[in-house]
Amino acid sequence: MPAPRTSPRRTRTRTAALRRALAFAAALPLLAAALTACGYGSQAQRNDDAVPVARGKKLSADTVRIGYFPNLTHATALVGDQEGFFQKELGGTRVSTASFNAGPSEIEALNAGSIDIGFIGPSPAINGYTKAKGRNLRIVAGAASGGVKLVVDPEKIRTPGDVKGKRIATPQLGNTQDVAFLDWIAQQGWKVDPQSGKGDVSVLRTDNKVTPDAFASGSVDGAWVPEPTASQLVAKGAKVLLDEASLWPGKKFTITNVIVSQKFLDKHPDVVEAVLRGAVKTNEWINANPEKAKRSANARLAKLTGKPLPAEVIDPAWPSIHFTDDPLAATLRAQAGHAVQAGLLDETALAEITGIYDLGPLNKVLAAEGRPAVADDGLGVGRR
């Protein structure tokens, strides 16, 4: 009996898919080498197409440079930039923005003076603060909670126990999701070398832009990632195995904070207050207008990435994120403990993070809005 015939079109499709998989596999060592060589990963993308400078008095700085990620967990920055909330509060002081793919890259930019204020996850903020011995940054506000999931190939992983022996992506060594996943691995009783990612689970540090294609090609079996990357994988056939919020009391944990260069805060407190007013008003608008805010965030993502997120991605992702000005400081303390337990921070870091918060400017803004102050869980500098 002659062998069944395969159509030329199907052959071409399989060949193309194989080439993509081989190309990605070949690129992984180069990607890993690049991350190791520079220590921080990808460079910033400048986004200077934001709203024009508003009419009004210029503050003490001509320009304020704000960094954030093209993630839905950074929607305070996305929407605040897109809708002009920051620029309105800054009057004649111009907003310049830049986007990053992971926190360590943004800390490098802050340390180098390339940005003044950043929206960032807790782990890079802690790591950056302790490495600089408390001299480079302060957390001045919260922005978001939640929006992080472990998504997996349902044919390979059906229960948490099935994660053992599999290849799971995180965005970058030492970033917030990387620390959370390493802590979860330890809670299962498994062992992984935190630097190499090798052990009972293979932790592959992969740029969020690459992770969906890595999953589609079979190069990774899942990922512990923020939104919208988690829902992008789900759209490619992944299933949500775990929502990180389920691991926290009250299902709340800090995922995005606002940090500022200490030099900039000391020189331009009026500018920092104006940005915080913009952030507070942005979060208020997001929570009052969730559908409009979702469209606004997607419009900004389209400008940053070249295309908007499809409904099948953004619709399930959006409700899992809670936007709040409260930095949820007690959860940052816990996350610092996770980084110590994972071997990514020295034990002394738990004592060294005292002073990481300066919530005085935020509480001043909240008081003017008739709202209660937020707490720093004993990790603040107090007011000068």
C-alpha positions, 0 to 999 in steps of 0.5 A, a space after each residue: 500500500 502506498 504511503 499517505 500523501 502529505 500536501 505541499 502546503 502542510 509540508 511547508 507549514 511544518 517546515 516553517 514551524 520547525 525552522 522557527 523552533 530551531 531558530 529560537 533554540 539556537 537563539 537561547 544561548 545568545 540571549 542568555 549570554 547577552 543577559 549575563 554580559 550586561 547584567 541587566 538585559 534590554 535597553 530602554 525604548 524612548 517614547 517621546 510621542 506623548 501629549 504636548 506640554 500643558 499650559 501653566 507654570 513650569 516647575 523646578 525641572 524643565 523635564 521629568 523622565 519617567 520609565 515603565 513597562 509595556 505590561 498591563 500591570 503598569 497601566 497606571 503609567 500607560 493610561 497616565 501617559 496616554 490620557 495626559 494625566 501626568 502632563 496636566 499636573 506638571 504644567 510647563 514641565 515636559 514629560 519624557 517617557 521610556 519603556 523597559 522589558 524588566 526591572 533590573 534594566 530600569 534600575 540601571 537607567 535610574 542609576 545612570 540618570 537616564 530616567 528620574 522616576 520609574 514604575 517597577 516591581 518590588 524585587 528590582 527596587 529592593 535589589 537596587 536599593 540594597 546594592 546601592 546601600 540605600 543611596 539611589 532610590 525611594 519608593 514613593 507610591 504604589 500602583 498595582 496589585 496582582 496580575 501575575 500567573 503561572 500558565 502551563 502546557 495542559 498536555 504536559 502539566 496538569 497539577 502543581 506537582 507536574 511542574 517538577 522536571 519542566 522548563 518554565 520561563 520567567 522574565 529576567 533573573 532577579 525580577 519580581 516574577 523570578 523571585 516569586 517562582 523561586 520561592 514557590 519552587 522552594 515551598 514545593 520542597 524542590 531545589 533550583 540554583 538561583 543563578 543558573 536556574 538549573 535543578 528540579 525545575 529548569 527556570 529559563 529567564 526569557 524576555 516577555 516579548 519572546 516567551 509566547 513564541 517560545 511556548 508555541 514552539 515547545 521550547 518552554 512548558 510554561 511561564 510565571 509572568 505578568 499580564 498581558 504575557 500570561 493571557 498571550 500564552 493562554 491564547 496560544 493554548 496554555 492554561 492558568 495553573 496558578 494565580 499568584 494572588 491566591 498565595 497572598 492574604 486578602 489576595 493582594 500583593 504589590 506588583 508595581 511601585 513608583 520609585 524616584 531617584 533620591 537626587 531628583 527627589 531632593 532637587 525637585 520635590 514639586 515635580 515628584 508631587 505633581 507626578 504623584 498627583 497624576 498617578 493618583 488621579 489616573 488610578 481614580 479614573 481607571 477604577 471609575 472607568 474600567 472599560 475606557 481605561 482598558 481601551 486607553 492602556 491598549 492604545 498606549 501599548 499599540 504605540 509602544 509595540 506596534 499593535 494593540 492586544 486582541 480582545 482574547 488577551 486583554 479581556 481576561 487579563 484586565 480584571 486580575 489587576 487591582 490599581 491602588 496608590 497603597 504600596 502594600 508595604 507589608 507584602 514588599 517586606 515578605 517579598 524581600 524575605 523570599 529573595 533572601 530564601 531564594 539566595 538572590 539577596 543576602 540575609 542582611 538585606 532584610 535589615 537594610 531595606 529600612 528607609 526604602 519608602 518615602 511616602 510623605 509626598 504621596 500622603 500630602 497628595 492624598 490629604 489634599 484629596 480628602 483621603 487617608 494616608 498609607 503606611 510604610 510598615 516601618 520601612 520609611 525614612 520619615 519626613 525631613 
